[in-house]
Amino acid sequence: MTTAAEIERPNATRAPILGAWMLVAGVVLAAFNFRTAVTSVGVLLSELQAGLGMSETVAGVLTTLPVVAFAALGAFAPRLTRRFGARAVITFALLGMSVGLVARAYAGHAALFLLFSLLALAAGAIGNVAVPVIVKEYFPHAIGRMTTAYSAMLAIGTSVGAFATVPIERWSGDWRVALAAWAVPSLLAVVPWLLWRPGAKHARAGNGARLHGVWRSRLAWAMLLAFGTQSAIAYILMGWLTAYLRSEGMDAAAAGAMLGLFTLVQIPVFMAVPTIAARSRSQRPVFLVLAVCYPVSIAGIWAFGGGASTWVWMVLLGAAMAVFPLILTLFGLRARTPAGTAALSSFAQSGGYLFAGIGPFAVGWLHGLTGAWTFPFVLIFVLLGLHVFAGLYITGDRYIEDELPQTNPR
């Protein structure tokens, strides 16, 4: 974990120790909540459909809503952070998330549930972009360690949201209570942001100059493609993996356990990759090691999924998913300034999530059209090829500011 002494601010003195640790706590606790609004819904989807009279079509919209929200709301995050500062934006996003979680849980109509779900997803959508800016601004020499803490808590929150929601529902006897309960950690995450005082000169961290013409940068487009293909593969696997395993003869409980193993494996790997990447002169070897795990694990699932070796492929697949925190780390490493980090993060995540949303729909359409899994797996391998192509570019020694010489973000 990063120490207070390692936090440095541009043109400013170092933060007091208490304030430094408050900032670390704010980043970590916020990250825990960025996916709970997503995973808590998936495990109670049947109860939601029955309780709200939700059709299959509306349920499909609900499962796609996170991708749309991350893309749309994430696009506004840089503008909001420049205007109000990342601290204020994250604080209000977490408060909005808390309100949205409770309001949607007790909504009496499916349309209202969808509307309040957008509010509940705001923290994750905005935080995805705002947190890398905070890290670049206040932790310029500890990007790897802070991204490790951030991405590990993101994975832990994702897992806890999936595993704990059903027990809460069974304990309370009400699916509405189980969904609303996630407002509690969201509210707790607000506390360190309210207590943290960045100082007068940096009260609006992240509101520096804007980097113009990002769409002209090859690096930005490569980041978008790398992030989008990785997210598409991840959403395909989260949405369809258990269905495939069950079609291969695995019972529902065992298939769910395999998905749980896939999620749990990510936690230690997510913790290791950003630090290793940040300390390395080149991030390409790290990327290649992770990228190799993809085709091996996916081919193993395709050929042997449902059998005794399934857990082996799940472990390898969970390791491959660490490309996600690697890309988060690269948002800071491929930019010289916080403005560059904000530009890369927003451009890649907004466009990338839109791209990713096509993946699960395409798999469902192909499987429904053919009644087989051949074309869905071919699609995954095509996405993987594009991912490796983009990954080799973004792991090169280049910076977005250098590709846009006409801008001066300083």
C-alpha positions as CSV (number, residue, x, y, z in Angstrom):
1,M,0.0,0.0,0.0
2,T,1.2,3.5,-0.8
3,T,2.5,5.6,2.1
4,A,1.7,9.2,2.8
5,A,5.3,10.1,2.0
6,E,4.9,8.9,-1.6
7,I,2.1,11.3,-2.4
8,E,3.3,14.3,-4.3
9,R,1.4,17.1,-5.8
10,P,2.4,19.3,-8.7
11,N,3.6,22.7,-7.4
12,A,2.4,22.0,-3.9
13,T,3.7,20.7,-0.6
14,R,3.0,17.1,0.5
15,A,-0.3,16.4,2.2
16,P,-0.4,15.8,5.9
17,I,-0.2,12.1,6.8
18,L,-3.8,11.9,8.0
19,G,-5.1,13.6,4.8
20,A,-3.0,11.3,2.6
21,W,-4.4,8.2,4.2
22,M,-7.9,9.7,4.0
23,L,-7.4,10.0,0.2
24,V,-6.2,6.4,0.0
25,A,-9.2,5.2,2.0
26,G,-11.5,7.2,-0.2
27,V,-10.2,5.6,-3.4
28,V,-10.3,2.1,-2.0
29,L,-13.8,2.3,-0.4
30,A,-15.2,4.0,-3.5
31,A,-13.8,1.2,-5.7
32,F,-15.6,-1.4,-3.6
33,N,-18.9,0.1,-4.6
34,F,-18.4,0.6,-8.3
35,R,-19.8,-2.8,-9.3
36,T,-22.2,-3.8,-6.5
37,A,-25.1,-2.1,-8.3
38,V,-24.5,-4.4,-11.2
39,T,-23.7,-7.8,-9.6
40,S,-26.5,-7.6,-7.0
41,V,-29.1,-7.4,-9.7
42,G,-27.9,-10.4,-11.7
43,V,-28.3,-12.9,-8.9
44,L,-31.9,-11.8,-8.2
45,L,-33.0,-11.3,-11.8
46,S,-35.8,-13.9,-11.5
47,E,-37.2,-12.3,-8.3
48,L,-37.1,-8.9,-10.0
49,Q,-39.0,-10.2,-13.0
50,A,-41.6,-11.8,-10.8
51,G,-41.9,-8.8,-8.4
52,L,-42.1,-6.1,-11.0
53,G,-43.8,-8.0,-13.8
54,M,-40.7,-7.5,-15.9
55,S,-40.7,-9.0,-19.4
56,E,-37.7,-10.8,-20.9
57,T,-37.2,-7.9,-23.2
58,V,-37.0,-5.4,-20.3
59,A,-34.8,-7.8,-18.4
60,G,-32.5,-7.8,-21.4
61,V,-32.4,-4.0,-21.3
62,L,-31.6,-4.2,-17.6
63,T,-28.6,-6.5,-18.1
64,T,-27.3,-4.1,-20.8
65,L,-27.9,-1.0,-18.8
66,P,-24.5,-1.0,-17.0
67,V,-22.6,-1.0,-20.2
68,V,-24.7,1.9,-21.6
69,A,-24.4,3.8,-18.4
70,F,-20.7,3.4,-18.1
71,A,-20.3,4.6,-21.7
72,A,-22.8,7.6,-21.5
73,L,-22.1,8.9,-18.0
74,G,-18.4,8.2,-18.3
75,A,-18.2,10.5,-21.3
76,F,-19.3,13.4,-19.1
77,A,-16.9,12.7,-16.2
78,P,-13.9,14.7,-17.5
79,R,-16.1,17.8,-18.0
80,L,-17.6,17.4,-14.5
81,T,-14.2,16.9,-12.9
82,R,-12.8,20.0,-14.7
83,R,-15.7,22.1,-13.5
84,F,-16.2,20.8,-9.9
85,G,-13.1,18.7,-9.2
86,A,-12.8,14.9,-8.8
87,R,-13.4,15.1,-5.1
88,A,-16.8,16.7,-5.4
89,V,-17.8,14.6,-8.4
90,I,-17.0,11.3,-6.6
91,T,-18.7,12.4,-3.4
92,F,-21.9,13.3,-5.2
93,A,-21.7,10.2,-7.4
94,L,-21.6,8.0,-4.3
95,L,-24.4,9.9,-2.7
96,G,-26.5,9.5,-5.9
97,M,-25.6,5.8,-6.0
98,S,-26.9,5.4,-2.4
99,V,-30.2,7.1,-3.3
100,G,-30.6,5.2,-6.5
101,L,-30.0,1.8,-4.8
102,V,-32.7,2.4,-2.2
103,A,-35.1,4.1,-4.7
104,R,-34.9,1.4,-7.3
105,A,-35.3,-1.4,-4.7
106,Y,-38.7,0.0,-3.7
107,A,-39.8,1.2,-7.1
108,G,-43.2,-0.2,-8.0
109,H,-42.8,-0.3,-11.7
110,A,-40.1,-1.7,-14.1
111,A,-39.6,1.6,-15.8
112,L,-38.9,3.3,-12.5
113,F,-36.5,0.5,-11.6
114,L,-34.6,1.2,-14.8
115,L,-34.5,4.9,-14.2
116,F,-33.2,4.7,-10.6
117,S,-30.7,2.0,-11.8
118,L,-29.1,4.7,-13.9
119,L,-28.6,6.8,-10.8
120,A,-27.3,3.8,-8.9
121,L,-24.8,3.1,-11.7
122,A,-23.5,6.8,-11.7
123,A,-20.8,6.2,-9.2
124,G,-19.2,3.4,-11.1
125,A,-19.5,5.2,-14.5
126,I,-18.0,8.5,-13.2
127,G,-15.5,6.9,-10.8
128,N,-14.0,4.8,-13.6
129,V,-12.8,8.0,-15.2
130,A,-12.3,10.2,-12.1
131,V,-10.2,7.8,-10.0
132,P,-7.4,7.5,-12.5
133,V,-7.2,11.3,-12.6
134,I,-6.9,11.4,-8.8
135,V,-4.2,8.8,-8.9
136,K,-2.2,10.6,-11.6
137,E,-2.5,13.9,-9.8
138,Y,-1.7,12.8,-6.2
139,F,0.2,9.6,-6.7
140,P,2.5,10.2,-9.7
141,H,5.2,7.9,-8.3
142,A,2.9,5.2,-7.0
143,I,0.5,4.7,-9.9
144,G,1.1,0.9,-9.8
145,R,0.4,0.5,-6.1
146,M,-2.6,2.7,-6.1
147,T,-4.1,1.0,-9.2
148,T,-3.4,-2.3,-7.4
149,A,-5.4,-1.2,-4.4
150,Y,-8.2,0.3,-6.6
151,S,-8.5,-2.7,-9.0
152,A,-8.3,-5.3,-6.1
153,M,-11.1,-3.6,-4.3
154,L,-13.1,-3.4,-7.5
155,A,-12.8,-7.1,-7.9
156,I,-13.6,-7.8,-4.2
157,G,-16.7,-5.6,-4.4
158,T,-17.8,-7.4,-7.6
159,S,-17.4,-10.7,-5.9
160,V,-19.0,-9.7,-2.6
161,G,-22.0,-8.2,-4.4
162,A,-22.5,-11.5,-6.3
163,F,-22.0,-13.8,-3.3
164,A,-23.7,-11.8,-0.5
165,T,-26.9,-10.6,-2.1
166,V,-28.8,-13.9,-2.1
167,P,-27.9,-14.7,1.6
168,I,-29.2,-11.2,2.5
169,E,-32.4,-11.9,0.6
170,R,-32.9,-15.2,2.3
171,W,-32.1,-13.7,5.8
172,S,-34.5,-10.8,5.3
173,G,-37.1,-12.7,3.2
174,D,-37.3,-9.7,0.8
175,W,-35.4,-9.1,-2.4
176,R,-36.0,-5.4,-2.0
177,V,-34.0,-5.3,1.3
178,A,-31.2,-7.3,-0.4
179,L,-30.8,-4.7,-3.1
180,A,-31.2,-1.7,-0.9
181,A,-28.6,-3.0,1.6
182,W,-25.8,-2.0,-0.8
183,A,-26.5,1.6,-0.1
184,V,-24.8,1.1,3.3
185,P,-21.3,0.6,2.0
186,S,-21.9,3.3,-0.6
187,L,-22.7,5.8,2.2
188,L,-19.7,4.7,4.2
189,A,-17.5,5.3,1.2
190,V,-18.6,9.0,1.2
191,V,-17.0,9.7,4.6
192,P,-13.3,9.9,3.7
193,W,-14.1,12.1,0.7
194,L,-16.0,14.5,3.0
195,L,-13.1,14.5,5.5
196,W,-10.3,14.8,3.0
197,R,-9.0,18.4,2.5
198,P,-6.8,18.7,-0.6
199,G,-5.8,22.3,0.1
200,A,-6.8,25.5,-1.5
201,K,-4.6,25.1,-4.6
202,H,-5.9,21.6,-5.3
203,A,-9.4,21.7,-4.1
204,R,-10.5,20.8,-7.6
205,A,-8.1,18.0,-8.4
206,G,-8.6,16.9,-12.0
207,N,-9.9,20.3,-13.2
208,G,-6.8,21.2,-15.1
209,A,-6.4,22.1,-18.8
210,R,-8.3,20.0,-21.3
211,L,-6.5,17.9,-23.9
212,H,-8.2,18.7,-27.3
213,G,-8.4,16.5,-30.4
214,V,-8.0,13.2,-28.6
215,W,-9.7,11.4,-31.5
216,R,-6.7,12.2,-33.7
217,S,-4.4,10.1,-31.5
218,R,-3.6,6.5,-32.6
219,L,-2.9,5.7,-28.9
220,A,-6.3,6.8,-27.9
221,W,-8.0,4.6,-30.5
222,A,-5.8,1.7,-29.6
223,M,-6.7,2.2,-25.9
224,L,-10.4,2.2,-26.9
225,L,-10.0,-1.0,-28.9
226,A,-8.0,-2.8,-26.2
227,F,-10.4,-1.7,-23.5
228,G,-13.5,-2.4,-25.6
229,T,-12.4,-5.9,-26.7
230,Q,-11.4,-6.9,-23.2
231,S,-14.7,-5.7,-21.8
232,A,-16.7,-7.4,-24.5
233,I,-15.0,-10.7,-23.8
234,A,-15.6,-10.2,-20.0
235,Y,-19.3,-9.4,-20.4
236,I,-19.7,-12.4,-22.8
237,L,-18.2,-14.7,-20.3
238,M,-20.1,-13.3,-17.3
239,G,-23.4,-13.5,-19.3
240,W,-23.0,-16.8,-21.1
241,L,-20.4,-19.0,-19.5
242,T,-22.7,-20.7,-17.1
243,A,-25.2,-21.4,-19.8
244,Y,-22.5,-23.0,-21.9
245,L,-21.3,-25.2,-19.1
246,R,-24.8,-26.3,-18.3
247,S,-25.3,-27.2,-22.0
248,E,-22.2,-29.4,-21.7
249,G,-23.8,-31.4,-18.8
250,M,-22.7,-29.5,-15.7
251,D,-25.4,-28.9,-13.2
252,A,-26.5,-25.4,-12.1
253,A,-24.7,-25.4,-8.7
254,A,-21.4,-26.6,-10.2
255,A,-21.6,-24.0,-13.1
256,G,-22.2,-21.3,-10.5
257,A,-19.3,-22.5,-8.5
258,M,-17.1,-22.3,-11.6
259,L,-18.2,-18.7,-12.2
260,G,-17.4,-17.9,-8.5
261,L,-13.9,-19.5,-8.9
262,F,-13.4,-17.4,-12.1
263,T,-14.2,-14.2,-10.0
264,L,-12.1,-15.1,-7.0
265,V,-9.0,-15.9,-8.9
266,Q,-9.0,-12.4,-10.3
267,I,-8.5,-10.8,-6.8
268,P,-4.8,-11.8,-6.2
269,V,-3.9,-11.4,-9.8
270,F,-5.5,-7.9,-10.0
271,M,-3.4,-7.0,-6.9
272,A,-0.1,-8.1,-8.5
273,V,-0.3,-6.9,-12.1
274,P,-0.5,-3.1,-11.7
275,T,2.5,-2.9,-9.4
276,I,4.6,-5.2,-11.7
277,A,3.6,-3.2,-14.7
278,A,4.4,0.2,-13.2
279,R,7.8,-1.0,-12.0
280,S,8.7,-2.4,-15.4
281,R,10.4,-0.4,-18.1
282,S,8.1,-2.0,-20.6
283,Q,4.6,-3.3,-20.0
284,R,4.6,-5.5,-23.1
285,P,5.9,-8.7,-21.4
286,V,3.2,-8.4,-18.8
287,F,0.6,-8.0,-21.4
288,L,1.8,-11.0,-23.5
289,V,1.9,-13.3,-20.5
290,L,-1.7,-12.4,-19.7
291,A,-2.8,-12.5,-23.3
292,V,-1.4,-16.1,-23.7
293,C,-3.8,-17.2,-21.0
294,Y,-6.8,-16.1,-23.0
295,P,-6.7,-18.5,-26.0
296,V,-5.5,-21.4,-23.9
297,S,-8.3,-21.0,-21.4
298,I,-11.0,-20.3,-23.9
299,A,-9.9,-23.2,-26.1
300,G,-9.9,-25.4,-23.0
301,I,-13.4,-24.4,-22.1
302,W,-14.7,-24.9,-25.6
303,A,-13.1,-28.4,-25.9
304,F,-13.4,-29.6,-22.3
305,G,-15.9,-27.3,-20.6
306,G,-18.2,-29.2,-18.3
307,G,-15.6,-31.9,-17.5
308,A,-13.3,-32.5,-14.6
309,S,-10.7,-30.0,-16.0
310,T,-13.1,-27.1,-16.1
311,W,-11.6,-25.5,-13.0
312,V,-8.1,-25.4,-14.6
313,W,-9.5,-23.3,-17.5
314,M,-11.3,-21.1,-15.1
315,V,-8.2,-20.3,-13.1
316,L,-6.3,-19.4,-16.3
317,L,-9.2,-17.3,-17.5
318,G,-9.4,-15.5,-14.2
319,A,-5.7,-14.7,-14.6
320,A,-6.2,-13.4,-18.2
321,M,-8.8,-10.9,-16.9
322,A,-6.0,-9.0,-15.2
323,V,-5.5,-7.2,-18.5
324,F,-8.3,-5.0,-17.1
325,P,-6.2,-3.5,-14.3
326,L,-3.2,-3.4,-16.6
327,I,-5.1,-1.1,-18.9
328,L,-6.2,1.0,-15.9
329,T,-2.5,1.4,-15.0
330,L,-1.7,2.3,-18.6
331,F,-4.1,5.3,-18.5
332,G,-1.6,6.9,-16.1
333,L,1.6,5.5,-17.7
334,R,0.7,6.5,-21.3
335,A,0.1,10.2,-20.3
336,R,2.5,12.8,-19.0
337,T,-0.2,14.9,-17.3
338,P,-3.5,14.5,-15.4
339,A,-5.2,16.0,-18.4
340,G,-3.8,13.3,-20.6
341,T,-4.9,10.6,-18.2
342,A,-8.4,12.0,-18.1
343,A,-8.6,12.2,-21.9
344,L,-7.4,8.6,-22.4
345,S,-9.6,7.2,-19.6
346,S,-12.7,8.9,-20.8
347,F,-12.2,8.3,-24.5
348,A,-11.3,4.6,-24.1
349,Q,-13.9,3.8,-21.5
350,S,-16.8,5.6,-23.1
351,G,-16.2,4.2,-26.6
352,G,-15.0,0.9,-25.2
353,Y,-18.1,0.2,-23.2
354,L,-20.3,1.0,-26.2
355,F,-18.2,-1.5,-28.2
356,A,-18.4,-4.1,-25.4
357,G,-22.2,-3.9,-25.3
358,I,-22.4,-5.5,-28.7
359,G,-20.6,-8.7,-27.5
360,P,-23.2,-10.4,-25.3
361,F,-26.0,-9.5,-27.8
362,A,-24.0,-10.9,-30.7
363,V,-23.4,-14.2,-28.8
364,G,-27.0,-14.5,-28.0
365,W,-28.0,-13.9,-31.6
366,L,-25.5,-16.3,-33.0
367,H,-26.4,-19.0,-30.5
368,G,-30.1,-18.6,-31.1
369,L,-29.6,-18.5,-34.9
370,T,-27.4,-21.7,-35.1
371,G,-28.4,-23.5,-31.9
372,A,-24.7,-24.2,-31.3
373,W,-21.7,-22.6,-29.7
374,T,-19.3,-22.7,-32.6
375,F,-19.9,-19.2,-33.9
376,P,-20.0,-17.6,-30.4
377,F,-16.5,-19.0,-29.7
378,V,-15.3,-17.9,-33.1
379,L,-16.5,-14.4,-32.2
380,I,-14.5,-14.5,-29.0
381,F,-11.3,-15.5,-30.8
382,V,-11.8,-12.6,-33.3
383,L,-12.2,-10.2,-30.4
384,L,-9.1,-11.7,-28.9
385,G,-7.1,-11.1,-32.1
386,L,-8.1,-7.4,-32.1
387,H,-7.3,-7.2,-28.4
388,V,-3.7,-8.5,-28.9
389,F,-3.2,-6.1,-31.9
390,A,-4.3,-3.1,-29.8
391,G,-2.5,-4.3,-26.7
392,L,0.9,-4.5,-28.5
393,Y,0.5,-0.8,-29.5
394,I,-0.6,0.6,-26.1
395,T,2.2,-1.2,-24.3
396,G,4.9,0.6,-26.4
397,D,6.8,3.5,-25.1
398,R,4.6,6.4,-26.2
399,Y,2.5,9.2,-24.7
400,I,-0.7,10.8,-25.8
401,E,0.6,14.3,-25.5
402,D,3.4,13.4,-28.0
403,E,0.8,12.4,-30.5
404,L,-1.0,15.7,-30.1
405,P,1.8,18.3,-30.4
406,Q,-0.6,21.1,-31.1
407,T,-2.1,20.9,-27.6
408,N,-0.5,22.2,-24.4
409,P,-2.2,20.5,-21.5
410,R,0.1,21.9,-18.8
